[in-house]
Amino acid sequence: MPLQSNHSIIGGKMLEEGSPAPQFSAPDQHGNMVSLEDFSGKWIALWWYPKASTPG
């Protein structure tokens, strides 16, 4: 399921390497909402990239 947002940040600040990720929520592969705090105390890897064929 592709993730889409109706929110955008223009001129947002780039995170420093090793800094904590900001809190966010997104649907999982079954459509259930999960948030970053659901994984508190666990190691996770976050990975995302711009949609193919778009600038960025």
VOPAGU-2260 file (C-alpha; in pm, 1 decimal, decimal comma):
REM VOPAGU-2260
SITE   aa  ch    i         X         Y         Z
SITE  MET   A    0       0,0       0,0       0,0
SITE  PRO   A    1     163,6     327,4    -107,1
SITE  LEU   A    2     185,6     593,1     161,2
SITE  GLN   A    3      48,4     933,5      73,4
SITE  SER   A    4      23,7    1248,6     278,8
SITE  ASN   A    5    -192,3    1554,3     249,9
SITE  HIS   A    6      67,1    1746,0     452,6
SITE  SER   A    7     389,6    1891,1     321,2
SITE  ILE   A    8     678,9    2078,1     472,4
SITE  ILE   A    9     848,0    2338,4     259,1
SITE  GLY   A   10    1192,8    2439,3     368,4
SITE  GLY   A   11    1198,9    2177,0     642,2
SITE  LYS   A   12    1519,6    2121,0     834,4
SITE  MET   A   13    1727,7    1815,9     744,6
SITE  LEU   A   14    1780,5    1580,5    1037,5
SITE  GLU   A   15    2133,0    1533,4    1163,5
SITE  GLU   A   16    2272,3    1180,9    1134,5
SITE  GLY   A   17    2211,0     992,9    1459,0
SITE  SER   A   18    1940,2    1230,5    1581,5
SITE  PRO   A   19    1605,5    1090,6    1697,1
SITE  ALA   A   20    1337,5    1060,9    1430,6
SITE  PRO   A   21    1034,1    1286,5    1471,8
SITE  GLN   A   22     711,4    1120,0    1584,3
SITE  PHE   A   23     486,2    1006,3    1300,5
SITE  SER   A   24     211,5     757,0    1218,9
SITE  ALA   A   25     151,8     563,5     897,7
SITE  PRO   A   26     -58,8     268,4     784,5
SITE  ASP   A   27     105,1     -75,3     780,8
SITE  GLN   A   28      61,2    -328,9     501,0
SITE  HIS   A   29    -283,9    -417,4     640,7
SITE  GLY   A   30    -403,9     -57,4     671,9
SITE  ASN   A   31    -365,8     -45,6    1052,1
SITE  MET   A   32    -213,5     276,8    1182,2
SITE  VAL   A   33     118,9     236,3    1360,8
SITE  SER   A   34     332,4     508,6    1512,7
SITE  LEU   A   35     700,0     537,7    1582,5
SITE  GLU   A   36     632,2     526,7    1956,8
SITE  ASP   A   37     481,6     175,4    1909,6
SITE  PHE   A   38     843,6      62,4    1871,6
SITE  SER   A   39     980,6     246,7    2174,8
SITE  GLY   A   40    1282,4      66,0    2320,9
SITE  LYS   A   41    1336,1    -141,9    2004,9
SITE  TRP   A   42    1588,1    -101,2    1725,5
SITE  ILE   A   43    1427,1     -15,5    1393,0
SITE  ALA   A   44    1552,1     104,1    1055,0
SITE  LEU   A   45    1363,6     377,7     871,0
SITE  TRP   A   46    1405,6     395,6     496,5
SITE  TRP   A   47    1219,7     598,1     240,4
SITE  TYR   A   48    1285,7     764,9     -89,9
SITE  PRO   A   49    1106,2    1004,0    -325,2
SITE  LYS   A   50     850,7     855,5    -558,9
SITE  ALA   A   51    1007,2     736,3    -885,1
SITE  SER   A   52    1021,4     991,0   -1167,7
SITE  THR   A   53     981,7    1292,7    -938,7
SITE  PRO   A   54    1233,7    1562,6    -856,1
SITE  GLY   A   55    1399,7    1503,5    -522,2
